[in-house]
Amino acid sequence: MKHLLFLTIVVSLLASCSKDEVGYKTVSYQQTYCADPWRYDNGDDITQARYVGNYLDSLGLFHTSVLVKVERPGDLCLACTCKSGKVIYVVTKDEESVLQQYRAIGFN
């Protein structure tokens, strides 16, 4: 009888865990020189990722990681809206409501 109770509990726990699986998705953003809502740091990508993470936290947006990566040379123009050549990658929940919030602030 104890084994049956134990087996029932284990099966119930495993079944409940599989229903709550969360998928993750990476979204990206083409960084500008200074038109983004977070602070810009031209030198240190780790610091820049922290600025982006802090901004996302302030909006209450879920993220597991933020990575800033140089993908190409920056634009030669000096306007704030010119692209820096860096892409910001954020890993977040693969849920339409969350992704919609990211799209609203310019992530793809």
Summary of the structure (lengths in Angstrom):
residues: 108
radius of gyration: 20.2
end to end distance: 54.5
largest distance: 76.0
contacts: 253
relative contact order: 0.22
helix: 39%
strand: 24%
